Structure formats: structure tokens, C-alpha cells
Amino acid sequence: MDFQSRVLPELRQALEQFPGFPLKENLEASRAMLRNPPIEKSEHVNTTSRMIQGAAGEMLVKIYEPSQRTGSKLPAMLWIHGGGYVLGHPDMDDALCERFVQAANCVVVSVDYRIAPEHPYPAAIEDCYAALLWMTDEAESLGIDLARVAIAGASGGGGLTAALALLVRDKGGPELIFQMPLYPMLDNHNRTASSYEITADNATWNRTNNLTAWSMYLGEDASKNELSPYAVPARAESLAGLPPTYTCIGQLDLFRDETIEYVMRLAEAGVDVEFQLYPGSHHCFEVFVPQAEVSIRASQNYVDAMARALNP
């Protein structure tokens, strides 16, 4: 059975029309595919853009918060957009960040970290850490409850979420109550069965793109056996001491096996972890086909998980 015939019928039509990301041949064209048109903004959420001090100069963050706020402090979440470390911008997740705000009654800060190959590792993780420090340092002005801070991201942003959780643990703060690395990009080895399984040109993320993106992100270090877990989270010797975790993935996602291994290692390390596997579903299925039943279910599950975590 080939990849496409295994995809759920409700997801298949969109997949058949997807041309694939030509990362190696035309990176700019791939980036343009993720530049979404403006969404219809929710009247219940205020969005502002700020320039803050990143790891290497000024950096954009987008701040989402309830439009009707009382004086009470709210929980907060740092959101890290996806794109395989080489694509993406906070604007593409406006609608999702608004959903988090409304479901969890929280403040969301979305970070415009530097991407590769122009800015290889450690640029992205340094920017994400700088954004987290800024968010927690500005807790008073942002109206944030420092006892309820979480981090989250999807795909490449999920990999950065996992890396950031390790970095925060090792640096001793800021304190995190929860992490949510969704279908994360964790391992540059590309040795798992699912890594070899997903090779179709029109897959939303295939083996060729994954190899290319990791090479762009790691740069000259790509061939090294010893890499920092802040670059490649799968290389972490221990996952003990990480915050409670939620993750999910489609069964037809290239990252399936590395995500399952990550979940198993979290559980073995004594970290509370919740995990969902969606049969017949490919990488980013709920983003590409948001109205499919499985997509509605998957996105509601992770939005609800964040709402529960931030409002214990």
C-alpha cells in the first residue's frame, strides 16, 4: 500500500493537490507557500506586535491576549511556529494563537526566531530562550502569572519547544508548568522506519526535505556524531526533570517513530506525558485540512490540553 492510499479519504484530496516543498531547489518558493493571507481577527482577542531584544539584535514578537481583561494576572504560553527550522513566520499561526487565548484565558507570545540556513543553530534556540526570558521578565507589564507559564510549538517549532524545555531545565529557569511539542522535529539521524517510509514528493514533509532542513539548520556540524541536545533534542542523555508534556502525531508522519520514542523516554524518566496517535493522518494534517473531522478532533484535543495545564 503506498503512502497516498493510506491517507484518510477526508485528507486525501488536499494532499493530491499539494505540490510539496521544493526546499533544495527553491527555498524562497517554499517560504512563500507558508505566507498565509490575513485572517478574520477575533473581536475577543487583542493582538499587538513588539520589537524586543533577541539574542543578536531586535526581534519581533506577537502578543495575543483577551480583549476584555480584568485586573487578575493570566497564565502565559510562548508559542514557537513550525517550518522545519528553515520556513515560517508568526503570522501563519494567528488563528491558532487566538484559539489558545480564548480556550485557556491566557496571554500568548509568539516569537519570530531567526531561521536557517541564513542563521543556523544556535540562532533559533537562543532567540526562543530570549523571548521566554523577556516574557517572564515583563510579567508585571504583561499581566502574567509566573506560576503558570508554558511553552509550545509544532513541527520544527515542536523540536525547538523540546530543546527549550531542556535548556530551561539545565539553566534552572524560568519555571515551566507544561510543554507541548506537537509532532516535533527531534532527530537528525533519520534512521527510523517512519523516516524511510515517508518519501512521496507531495507528502507535506518527506525524507528529502527533512535531510535538507537538518543540513541547513546544523550547517557545518551536520555530520558530527556529538551534537548538543539543544540542537537535536533526541540526543539528550536524560529527560528527567522536564515539565508535564502533551504531544500528538499522525501515523503517516515522518516524525512518528522519533516522537513515540520521545514519549516513551519521558514516561520512563517519570515525566507525566499524554500522547495521541492519529491513523491515516500525515504531517500537519490539521493545518492543511482544518475542517476534516480528524483535524477538528486533533486540534481541539491539544487546545484543551493547554487550557487544562494553564488552569489547574
RATA-V840930 format. One record per run of one state. SS is the DSSP state (H for helix, E for strand, - for the rest). FROM is the first residue (numbers start at 0). LEN is the number of residues. If there is no record, write none. Layout:
{{SS FROM LEN} {SS FROM LEN}}
This chain:
{{- 0 2} {H 2 4} {- 6 2} {H 8 9} {- 17 9} {H 26 6} {- 32 12} {E 44 10} {- 54 2} {E 56 10} {- 66 7} {E 73 7} {- 80 9} {H 89 15} {- 104 1} {E 105 6} {- 111 11} {H 122 15} {- 137 1} {H 138 4} {- 142 1} {E 143 11} {- 154 1} {H 155 16} {- 171 6} {E 177 5} {- 182 10} {H 192 5} {- 197 9} {H 206 15} {- 221 11} {H 232 3} {- 235 9} {E 244 8} {- 252 3} {H 255 13} {- 268 4} {E 272 10} {- 282 2} {H 284 4} {- 288 4} {H 292 18} {- 310 2}}
